[in-house]
Amino acid sequence: MSDTLREAEQAIWQNPPLFRSTMLSSEIETKQTEGTVVWNSPPKDLSIPPGIKVAWSMPIYGPVPSQVYQSHLAVAAYASRHLAVHDLGGMPFVGTTDKMYLHSASNLLVEQFLMSDCTHLFWTEMDMMMPFWTIPVLLAHDKPIISGVYFLRKGDGQSCLYMKGDVPVTTGIHSLVPVSIFPEDSVFKVHCPGMGCVLFKREVFEKIEPPWFDLKEGYDRVRKTKTGYGQDVFFYSKVANAGLDVWVDSSVHCIQQDIKYISIHDYRKKISSPDFVPNGAIIGFGEEQGKAAQ
């Protein structure tokens, strides 16, 4: 790419007013000032192979909040512009659904994706706000599956990251252990990162037999435990059974919109509390990484 085009792209994206002021609420802007949500700097010198065609996929089951919609426009626009300017490809496919069961909608979106000639499927959800540079950063890792990080509603900063549990697999569905601590600017493997901000290569869905998604409701009244599972648990269990790895880039930290915003700020507050006790798995701290905390 010529120096002139590169300078033009930087001029457009270094200070995009839509993506700074309009998209972000006062609460998020305050967190940016505190250094807890940094979305202002686009990535530099990313190594992305040519011939990329990214499909955008999002099942919808209700109204999309305006800030989420603006965030998604920013993510899609930046990715499309970046791929076009650098002559790497484009984003020719956008798939959304409405008024369908979630797992049925998800399976339909994958079917439509496989009918296209797209090389990658980017998957997000209707309550997810992401850095506008998300897709090129995930593409640069060249992984079959790579996700950003988001945080659970009503989880007080708990990330939506899970490792495999120790319960034997008898139904094909793996038990899960939540990740309580993780390095904030690293790339590592997990079992399940949710479906809020994930990039898949085409080969993932070609290797796994449909249905890719399913869900089940259930509760053991004697043991007082859930026996059902969500569509993400079902899908990532099939991923694990197919021998595929799931990666996370924790520098891509997202915001899940609810009554309040749940972000990396809440995660840091949670683990710095004097009352915090690690449970589940710990990643990136010595020989015990990936093992369940005692």
C-alpha positions in Angstrom: 0.0 0.0 0.0 1.3 3.5 -0.9 2.4 5.9 1.9 -0.4 8.3 0.7 -3.1 5.6 1.2 -1.6 4.6 4.6 -1.6 8.2 5.7 -5.2 8.7 4.5 -6.4 5.6 6.4 -4.6 6.8 9.6 -6.2 10.2 9.3 -9.6 8.7 9.0 -9.3 6.3 11.9 -7.0 8.0 14.4 -9.9 10.3 15.5 -13.2 9.0 14.2 -15.9 11.2 16.0 -18.6 8.6 15.6 -16.6 5.9 17.3 -15.4 8.1 20.2 -18.2 10.4 21.3 -21.4 9.2 19.7 -20.9 5.5 20.4 -19.7 5.8 23.9 -21.8 6.7 26.9 -20.4 9.1 29.6 -19.7 6.1 31.8 -17.5 4.4 29.2 -15.8 7.7 28.4 -15.0 8.0 32.1 -13.5 4.5 32.1 -11.4 5.4 29.1 -10.0 8.3 31.1 -9.1 5.9 33.8 -7.3 3.7 31.3 -9.7 0.7 31.7 -11.3 0.7 28.3 -8.8 1.7 25.6 -10.4 1.6 22.1 -8.9 4.7 20.6 -5.8 3.4 18.9 -6.2 1.2 15.7 -3.7 -1.6 15.3 -0.5 -1.2 13.3 1.5 -3.5 11.0 -0.9 -6.5 11.2 0.1 -9.5 9.2 -3.1 -10.7 7.5 -3.0 -13.1 4.5 -4.7 -12.0 1.3 -7.9 -13.4 -0.1 -10.0 -12.9 3.1 -13.8 -12.8 2.9 -15.5 -12.2 6.2 -19.1 -13.0 6.9 -20.8 -11.1 9.7 -23.3 -13.2 11.7 -25.6 -12.2 14.6 -28.9 -13.9 15.7 -31.3 -11.3 17.0 -34.1 -12.0 19.5 -35.2 -8.5 20.4 -34.4 -4.8 19.9 -30.8 -3.9 19.4 -29.6 -1.1 21.7 -28.5 2.0 19.8 -25.0 2.0 21.2 -24.5 -1.6 20.3 -25.7 -0.9 16.7 -23.3 2.0 16.4 -20.5 -0.2 17.8 -21.3 -2.9 15.2 -21.3 -0.4 12.4 -17.9 0.8 13.5 -16.5 -2.7 13.7 -17.8 -3.7 10.3 -16.8 -0.4 8.6 -13.3 -0.5 10.0 -12.8 -4.1 9.0 -14.1 -3.6 5.5 -12.0 -0.4 5.0 -8.9 -2.1 6.4 -9.2 -5.2 4.1 -10.0 -3.0 1.1 -7.2 -0.5 1.6 -4.6 -3.2 2.2 -6.0 -5.2 -0.8 -6.6 -8.2 1.5 -10.3 -8.9 0.8 -13.6 -7.7 2.1 -16.8 -8.3 4.0 -19.4 -9.4 1.4 -21.9 -11.1 3.7 -24.1 -10.0 6.6 -26.5 -12.4 8.2 -29.0 -11.7 11.0 -32.2 -13.4 12.1 -35.3 -12.5 14.1 -38.2 -14.2 15.8 -36.5 -17.6 15.8 -35.3 -19.9 18.6 -31.7 -19.0 19.2 -30.2 -22.4 18.3 -32.3 -22.7 15.1 -31.3 -19.2 14.1 -27.6 -20.0 14.7 -27.8 -23.2 12.6 -29.5 -21.3 9.8 -26.8 -18.6 9.8 -24.0 -21.2 9.5 -25.9 -22.9 6.7 -26.1 -19.6 4.8 -22.4 -18.9 5.5 -21.4 -22.3 4.0 -23.5 -21.5 0.9 -21.2 -18.5 0.3 -17.6 -18.4 -0.7 -16.5 -16.6 2.5 -13.4 -17.7 4.3 -14.2 -16.6 7.8 -17.3 -16.1 10.0 -17.4 -13.4 12.6 -20.0 -14.0 15.2 -21.4 -11.5 17.7 -24.5 -10.9 19.8 -27.1 -8.1 20.0 -25.8 -6.8 23.4 -22.0 -6.7 22.6 -19.9 -3.6 22.1 -16.4 -4.1 20.8 -13.3 -2.2 19.8 -13.7 -1.0 16.3 -10.4 -2.7 15.2 -11.6 -6.1 16.5 -11.8 -8.1 13.3 -8.4 -7.3 11.7 -6.7 -8.0 15.1 -8.4 -11.4 15.3 -7.7 -12.2 11.6 -4.0 -11.5 12.2 -3.7 -14.5 14.6 -4.7 -16.9 11.8 -6.3 -19.3 14.2 -9.3 -21.6 13.4 -11.2 -20.1 16.3 -10.2 -16.9 18.2 -12.3 -14.8 20.5 -12.2 -11.6 22.4 -13.2 -11.3 26.1 -16.5 -10.1 27.5 -18.0 -10.1 30.9 -21.1 -11.7 32.2 -24.2 -9.7 33.1 -24.7 -9.8 36.9 -21.3 -11.4 37.2 -19.5 -8.6 39.0 -16.6 -8.7 36.5 -16.6 -12.5 35.9 -15.4 -13.2 32.4 -17.2 -15.4 30.0 -14.3 -17.8 29.7 -14.4 -21.5 30.7 -12.1 -24.5 30.8 -13.1 -28.1 30.7 -14.3 -29.5 34.0 -13.3 -32.9 35.6 -16.8 -34.5 35.2 -16.5 -37.5 32.7 -18.0 -36.8 29.3 -20.9 -39.3 28.8 -23.3 -37.3 26.6 -20.8 -35.4 24.5 -21.3 -32.2 26.5 -18.3 -31.2 28.6 -18.6 -29.8 32.1 -17.2 -26.3 32.5 -15.0 -24.5 35.1 -15.0 -20.7 35.0 -11.8 -18.8 34.5 -11.4 -16.5 37.5 -8.0 -14.9 36.6 -6.4 -14.4 33.2 -3.6 -12.2 31.7 -5.2 -9.1 30.2 -3.0 -8.7 27.1 -2.2 -12.2 25.9 -3.3 -15.0 23.7 -4.2 -18.3 25.3 -6.4 -21.4 24.9 -9.8 -22.0 26.6 -12.6 -24.4 26.1 -15.5 -22.0 25.8 -15.3 -18.2 25.3 -19.0 -17.7 24.6 -20.3 -16.4 21.2 -20.2 -12.6 21.8 -17.0 -11.8 19.8 -15.6 -14.8 17.9 -13.9 -15.3 14.5 -14.1 -18.7 12.9 -12.4 -20.1 9.8 -14.7 -21.9 7.4 -13.0 -25.2 8.1 -14.4 -25.3 11.6 -18.0 -25.7 10.4 -17.0 -28.0 7.6 -15.3 -30.3 10.0 -18.1 -30.5 12.5 -21.3 -32.4 11.7 -24.6 -30.4 12.0 -26.5 -29.4 14.0 -23.7 -27.1 15.2 -26.0 -25.6 17.8 -28.5 -26.9 20.3 -29.7 -26.2 23.8 -31.5 -28.1 26.5 -33.3 -27.0 29.7 -32.9 -29.2 32.8 -32.5 -29.1 36.5 -31.6 -31.9 39.0 -33.9 -31.2 42.0 -32.0 -33.7 44.2 -28.5 -32.4 43.5 -29.8 -28.9 43.0 -27.7 -28.5 39.8 -28.4 -27.6 36.2 -28.5 -30.5 33.8 -29.3 -28.4 30.7 -26.8 -26.5 28.5 -26.8 -23.4 26.3 -26.0 -23.4 22.6 -22.5 -22.2 23.2 -21.7 -25.1 25.5 -23.1 -27.6 23.0 -21.1 -26.0 20.1 -17.8 -25.8 21.9 -18.2 -29.4 23.2 -18.4 -30.5 19.5 -15.4 -28.3 18.8 -13.4 -30.1 21.5 -14.6 -33.5 20.4 -13.4 -32.6 16.9 -9.9 -31.9 18.2 -10.0 -28.2 17.4 -8.4 -25.5 19.7 -10.1 -22.4 20.9 -8.0 -19.3 21.4 -8.6 -16.0 23.1 -6.9 -12.6 22.5 -7.5 -10.9 25.8 -6.5 -7.5 24.5 -9.8 -7.5 22.7 -12.0 -6.8 25.7 -15.6 -6.0 25.0 -18.5 -4.5 26.9 -21.8 -6.4 27.3 -24.6 -4.0 27.6 -27.1 -4.3 30.4 -28.6 -2.0 33.0 -24.9 -1.2 33.7 -21.8 -1.8 31.6 -19.7 -4.8 32.5 -16.1 -4.5 31.3 -12.4 -5.1 32.1 -12.8 -2.5 34.9 -15.2 -4.8 36.8 -12.8 -7.8 36.3 -9.9 -5.8 37.8 -12.0 -4.6 40.7 -13.1 -8.1 41.4 -9.7 -9.7 41.6 -8.2 -6.8 43.5 -10.8 -7.1 46.3 -9.4 -8.3 49.6 -12.4 -10.7 49.8 -11.6 -12.3 46.4 -10.9 -16.0 46.5 -9.8 -17.6 43.1 -12.0 -20.4 42.0 -12.2 -22.4 38.8 -9.1 -22.1 36.5 -6.2 -19.7 36.5 -4.3 -18.9 33.3 -0.9 -17.4 32.8 0.6 -17.6 36.3 3.3 -20.2 36.6 3.0 -24.0 36.3 -0.6 -24.1 37.5 -2.0 -22.3 34.6 -5.2 -23.9 33.2 -5.7 -25.9 36.4 -8.5 -25.5 38.8 -7.8 -23.3 41.8 -7.9 -25.0 45.2 
